[in-house]
Every structure is written in structure tokens, then in C-alpha cells.
Amino acid sequence: MLPRVLVIDDEIRLAKNIRVYLSRYEFDVQVANSGLEGLEIFAAFQPDIVLLDFKLPDIDGLEVLGRLRATGTKAHIILMTGQGSTEVAVAAMKAGACDYLSKPLVLKDLKNLLEALPGKGSH
């Protein structure tokens, strides 16, 4: 079974680029452009990995992260932000994120990080 990745990001072009890139490396990728849409897709898709933007148009990434963790999911959740700060990184890790990435993303580095996650293996 392909590792399932959910990208929750309101930057539509970036989310599409992540989906296209990771799909080349045998990841099954779904995209949501808001926090509430992401929560809906998460429930149906049950991803192994969530790439979650901090700044979303409806609810912020930390709120989404908290709601996801409240479901009891074991998914790896990685918070992404263009407003990188130590405070956001610390809050994300305390809320249950397994990692934190600053934008702009380097897609090759993202792929390498995902492949290194426990249980994901090399693709």
C-alpha cells in the first residue's frame, strides 16, 4: 500500500506541486485548501502523513493539529510555515507535530524527510 499524504495548505500552487512531486515517488497524495476541508478529508482518507500549513484562511494550523491529535491518530504531522519562529515550532511540537518545516520548501528535502519517517521506508 502506498503511503498516504494529506497536504493542508491554502497556497494552491504549492499544494499541487507537492502532490505532483510526491506522486512520482509512489505517495498517494490528497490536497485540502483550508483547515476545515483538511479535517473532512482526513476523516475519509486516513493518511499516514499530514503536511499542515500554519497559516490557513479559516482556522490556524495549531487548531487543526489539536483536532487531529484528539482523534487519536498515529499519523505523522509536519507543520509548515513561511512565518518561521521558535515560538511556533515549540508550540507545534508540544501540540503533537513530529516535525516542523520552513517555507519555501525544497521538495527533494521534503521527500527525504518523509522517507525517513518511522514505518515509511525508502521508495
C-alpha positions in Angstrom: 0.0 0.0 0.0 1.3 3.4 -0.9 1.9 5.9 2.0 -1.0 8.3 2.1 -0.2 12.0 2.4 -2.6 14.8 3.1 -1.4 18.3 2.2 -3.4 21.1 4.0 -2.3 24.4 2.6 -4.1 27.4 1.1 -1.3 28.1 -1.3 -2.9 26.1 -4.1 0.1 26.1 -6.4 2.4 24.8 -3.7 -0.1 22.1 -2.6 -0.4 21.0 -6.3 3.4 21.0 -6.7 3.8 18.8 -3.6 1.1 16.4 -4.8 2.6 16.1 -8.3 6.2 15.7 -7.0 5.4 13.1 -4.3 3.1 11.1 -6.6 6.2 10.5 -8.8 7.7 8.7 -5.8 4.8 6.4 -5.0 3.0 8.5 -2.4 -0.8 8.7 -2.6 -1.5 12.4 -2.1 -4.7 14.3 -1.4 -4.9 18.1 -1.0 -7.1 20.4 1.1 -7.0 24.2 0.9 -8.4 25.1 4.3 -8.3 23.6 7.8 -11.9 22.5 7.9 -11.6 20.9 4.4 -8.5 19.2 5.7 -10.3 17.8 8.7 -13.1 16.4 6.4 -10.6 14.8 4.0 -8.5 13.4 6.9 -11.5 11.5 8.3 -12.2 9.8 4.9 -8.7 9.4 3.6 -6.9 8.3 6.9 -3.4 9.5 5.8 -0.2 8.3 7.2 1.4 11.7 6.9 -0.1 15.2 7.2 1.7 18.3 5.8 0.0 21.1 7.6 0.4 24.8 6.9 0.4 27.0 10.0 -1.5 29.9 8.3 -4.8 28.9 6.9 -7.8 31.0 5.9 -10.3 29.6 8.4 -8.6 28.0 11.4 -4.9 28.0 12.1 -2.6 25.0 11.8 -2.2 24.6 15.5 -6.0 24.3 15.9 -6.1 21.7 13.1 -3.2 19.9 14.7 -5.0 19.7 18.1 -8.2 18.4 16.4 -6.3 15.8 14.5 -4.4 14.6 17.7 -7.8 14.5 19.5 -8.9 11.8 17.1 -6.1 9.5 18.4 -4.4 9.3 15.0 -0.9 7.9 14.8 -0.3 9.9 11.6 3.0 11.8 11.3 2.0 15.5 11.3 4.5 18.0 10.0 3.8 21.7 10.4 4.9 24.1 7.6 5.1 27.9 7.8 6.5 30.9 6.0 6.4 32.8 9.3 9.1 30.7 10.9 9.6 31.4 14.6 10.9 29.5 17.5 7.6 30.0 19.4 5.6 28.4 16.5 8.0 25.5 16.3 7.8 24.9 20.1 4.0 25.2 20.1 3.8 22.7 17.2 6.0 20.1 18.8 4.1 20.4 22.1 0.8 20.0 20.3 2.0 16.8 18.7 3.7 17.6 15.5 6.5 15.3 14.6 8.5 17.9 12.7 8.4 21.5 11.5 9.4 22.9 8.1 10.0 26.5 7.0 8.9 27.7 3.6 9.9 28.0 0.9 10.1 24.2 0.8 12.7 22.3 -1.1 10.7 19.3 -2.5 13.7 16.9 -2.5 14.3 17.7 1.2 10.6 17.1 1.9 10.7 13.7 0.1 13.8 12.7 2.0 12.2 13.7 5.3 9.0 11.7 4.5 11.0 8.6 3.5 13.0 8.8 6.8 9.8 8.7 9.0 9.4 5.5 11.0 7.4 2.9 9.1 7.7 4.7 5.8 10.8 3.1 4.3 12.5 4.1 1.1 10.5 4.5 -2.1 
